[in-house]
Amino acid sequence: MDVETLQNRLENEEITLLDVRELEEYEGGHIEGAVNAPLSSLNETELPYAKDEPIYIICRSGNRSAQAAELLQDRGYTEIYDVSGGMIAWEQK
């Protein structure tokens, strides 16, 4: 999913957006409403979301979000959307 589509969803829907960067990165600037869930601890974290609820995932460049998306799909989540380009693309839009 590209950042323009994410922005449209944020403006028109109530969505779950996971920011899988480390806390220090998240605190340095994040999208309003994003929940910090660092990839480094995501495997041990029980998420409070239904397995069929849409979850959007972002990181700095798209690498960690792709890993997180695969991890969540392996855990049975069925509607995972990886934001291409991450925060770098978001800040350039």
C-alpha positions as CSV (number, residue, x, y, z in Angstrom):
1,M,0.0,0.0,0.0
2,D,1.3,3.4,-0.9
3,V,1.4,6.4,1.5
4,E,-1.3,8.3,-0.4
5,T,-3.7,5.4,0.1
6,L,-2.8,5.3,3.8
7,Q,-3.4,9.0,4.2
8,N,-6.8,8.6,2.5
9,R,-7.7,5.8,4.9
10,L,-6.5,7.8,7.9
11,E,-8.7,10.7,6.9
12,N,-11.8,8.7,6.1
13,E,-11.8,5.6,8.3
14,E,-10.8,4.6,11.8
15,I,-7.9,2.3,11.3
16,T,-5.2,0.4,13.2
17,L,-1.8,1.6,12.3
18,L,1.2,-0.2,13.9
19,D,4.6,1.6,13.8
20,V,7.1,-1.2,14.2
21,R,10.2,1.1,14.6
22,E,12.0,1.2,17.9
23,L,10.5,3.5,20.6
24,E,13.3,6.1,20.2
25,E,12.5,6.3,16.5
26,Y,8.7,6.5,17.2
27,E,9.2,9.2,19.8
28,G,11.3,11.2,17.2
29,G,8.2,11.6,15.1
30,H,5.2,9.4,14.1
31,I,1.9,9.5,12.3
32,E,-0.9,10.7,14.6
33,G,-2.8,7.7,16.0
34,A,-0.1,5.2,15.2
35,V,0.6,2.6,17.9
36,N,4.2,1.7,18.6
37,A,4.9,-2.0,18.4
38,P,8.6,-2.5,17.8
39,L,9.5,-5.4,15.5
40,S,12.2,-6.4,18.0
41,S,9.5,-7.4,20.5
42,L,6.5,-8.1,18.3
43,N,7.0,-11.8,18.4
44,E,6.5,-11.8,22.2
45,T,3.6,-9.2,22.1
46,E,0.0,-10.3,22.2
47,L,-1.9,-7.8,20.1
48,P,-5.4,-6.7,21.2
49,Y,-6.8,-6.9,17.7
50,A,-9.1,-9.4,16.1
51,K,-7.4,-11.7,13.6
52,D,-9.7,-10.5,10.8
53,E,-9.3,-6.8,11.6
54,P,-7.4,-4.7,9.1
55,I,-4.0,-3.7,10.4
56,Y,-1.7,-1.3,8.6
57,I,2.1,-1.5,9.3
58,I,4.7,1.2,8.8
59,C,8.4,1.5,9.7
60,R,11.2,3.8,8.5
61,S,11.7,2.5,5.0
62,G,9.5,-0.6,4.5
63,N,11.9,-3.4,5.5
64,R,10.8,-4.0,9.1
65,S,7.1,-3.5,8.2
66,A,7.4,-6.3,5.6
67,Q,9.0,-8.5,8.2
68,A,6.2,-7.6,10.7
69,A,3.5,-8.2,8.1
70,E,4.9,-11.7,7.4
71,L,5.1,-12.4,11.2
72,L,1.5,-11.4,11.8
73,Q,0.2,-13.4,8.8
74,D,2.0,-16.4,10.2
75,R,0.2,-15.8,13.5
76,G,-3.2,-15.9,11.7
77,Y,-3.9,-12.2,11.0
78,T,-5.7,-12.0,7.6
79,E,-5.9,-8.3,6.7
80,I,-2.4,-6.9,6.9
81,Y,-1.3,-3.9,4.8
82,D,2.4,-3.1,4.6
83,V,3.0,0.6,3.8
84,S,5.5,0.9,1.0
85,G,8.4,3.3,1.6
86,G,7.6,3.7,5.3
87,M,8.1,7.0,7.1
88,I,10.6,8.1,4.5
89,A,7.9,8.1,1.8
90,W,5.3,9.5,4.3
91,E,7.5,12.6,5.0
92,Q,8.2,13.1,1.3
93,K,4.5,13.1,0.2
